[in-house]
Amino acid sequence: MTGLFSEFPRFSELQSANGVFLLGIIMFLGTTGGYIFRRLKIPQVVGYIIIGILIGQSGSRLISGQVIETLEPISGFALSLIGFLIGSELKIPLMRKYGRHFAFILSFEAIMPFVIVTALVWAVSFAVTGDWSTSLALALLLGAISSATAPAATTDVLAENRAKGPLTTMVLGIVAMDDAVALVLFAVAASVAAGLIGAETVSLGAQLLDIARELAFSVGIGALMGCALSLIIKHVRNDEGRTLAFSLGGIMIMTGTCAYLGLDPILASMAMGFFIANFAPFRSRDLFSLVDRFTPPVYVLFFVLVGAKLDIWKVSPMFALIAVVYVVGRTVGKSIGSWFGARVSGAPATVRKYLKWCLLSQAGVAIGLSIMAGKVFPDTLGPTIILVVTATTFIVQILGPVCVKYGVTKAGECGLDITEEDLLRESTVADVLLGTSSAAALGETASFREITECFGRQDSLGCPVLSDDGRLSGIISVDNLKEAFLLGELTQGLLACDVMNPCPVSCKPSTLVRDARELFALHRIDTIPVVREDGVVLGMVEEHMISRFFNRKVLELHAKVAALETA
C-alpha cells in the first residue's frame, strides 16, 4: 500500500520507539480482560494473565521478549508494593496472637510439598530414564522450588474480595514468609544434587551463609527505609500528594537497591511496611491507604507481563509428564502440610478447612530459583527445571486465584474488610432506610395537634406533607415546629400546609449516600425526603441516620470477624 498509509511505522517499530504507547496497550487490554473475567465471577487477575498469554510469547507475540526484559523493573516494583502492603497488615499484637500458628503452618506447608514432590518426581524420572542419581538430583531441586508460594496473585484476590479474618491473616503471613524457607531448602537441595551428578558448586555452608546474609540485609534495608519514611511523613502527613510521592519514591529506591545488591525485594518491602505500621501507626494510616489506591494499574502491568513471559509451546511430552506430577505433588503437599500445621497449632476451623485452597499460586520466586538452577547446572538439570517450572507456573497462576476466591468465600471472609469510606462510596439511601422506622406522612389539612403527635411518635427531624393525590407537597422540620409554637394560641388553628416549607430537594432510593451528603451540605438542610419513581414517599433520610447506619455496619463486620476467630 502506498500513499499516506505507507508513512505509518509498523507496530514493531512503534512499540520499540514509543514505550508509553506500549504501556498503554498493555494496561488497556489487561484492564479489559480483568473486567470481563470479573463479570464472569472469576478473579480479575486471571484475566490479566490470559491477556498476557495471548499477546506474549505463547500467543501473538505482540510483546517481544526484548520488550518484556526491558519492562522487568515494573515486576520488581509491583512485588515491592505487594510486600509493603502485606507488611502493613502484620501488626505486632496480631503476630503475638497468631505467632504459634504461623510457625507450625509455615514449617509443614513448606516441607511437605518438598518431600512429596521429591518422591514423585524421582519415581517418574527414574522409571523413564533408569538413572537414579540424576533423577534424585532433579527431584530434590524441583521439590525445593515447590515450597515457594507467589504472594502477588493471592493478595490481589484477597483485596478484590475485601477479605478479612483469621484465614486472610494467615494467608498474608504465610505467602510473605515461605519464600525464605524455599531459599534454604533450595540451598540444601542444590548442594546434594551437585554431589549426586558430580557437578562443582559452592559448599552447603557457604550457600546457607549467603542466604542468611541476604535475608538479614533485606530486612535491615527495609527497616531503615521504613524508619526514614516514617520521619518524612511526620512533616507532610497533611499533604496527600507529597505523602504518596515520598512513599512510592522510597519503595522504588529500596527496590533498586535490592536489585543491585541481589536481595529479596518482597522481604525488604515487607519489613519496611511492618516497621511503619507498628512504630508509626497514626502517621501511617493514610500512607497505606494512598499507596493501596495507586496499586491497581501497577498490578495490571505486572500480571500481563507474567502471562507474556510464559511460552507453553516449548514443553515436550516428557517435560509435560514431570510438570503434571510436580503440580499434583505440590498441591497434595500444600494441602496436607497446611491442614496438619493448622491442626497441630490449634488454628481456627476456617484456617484448617480452607487454607489449602489459598497456597497454590506460584510465580516470581519459583521462576527465580529455576533460573538459578539453570545457572548452577547449565548443561544437565537446568534446562529441564526451567521448562517444568515455566509450564507449571502457567497452570497454577490460572487455577490459583480461582481457588483462593473459593477458599475465602467458603470461610465467610469476603466483604469483611470494609471501611466507612467504602460504605460511603457503595451504600445507597435504601440501605440506610432498611431497618429504620419511616417518618409518618401528613396530609396538607392535618391539624397542628396531629403534627405534634406525629413528631412525638418518630425520631426523625422532618415530616413529609402530601397533597391530595399522594404527591410530595412540602416538609415540616423541627425548626418549623419551633416557629409555630411562638405564635401561642394561634397555633391551634394552623394546618400542615401553613407550617410546611417547600421541599428544596428529594432523592431516590438508589441515590448513593455520598451524593445525599453532598445535598445536605449544598442546601444546608438536615433531612431529605426519599421518593420512588412513581412519586410514593418512602421516608426521610438524615445525617444522624447515616452515621448510625455506618456504626451499625462496622460493628456487624467486627462481630463477624471475631466470630470467625473463635470458631
Summary of the structure (lengths in Angstrom):
residues: 567
radius of gyration: 30.2
end to end distance: 70.5
largest distance: 109.1
contacts: 2024
relative contact order: 0.11
helix: 74%
strand: 5%
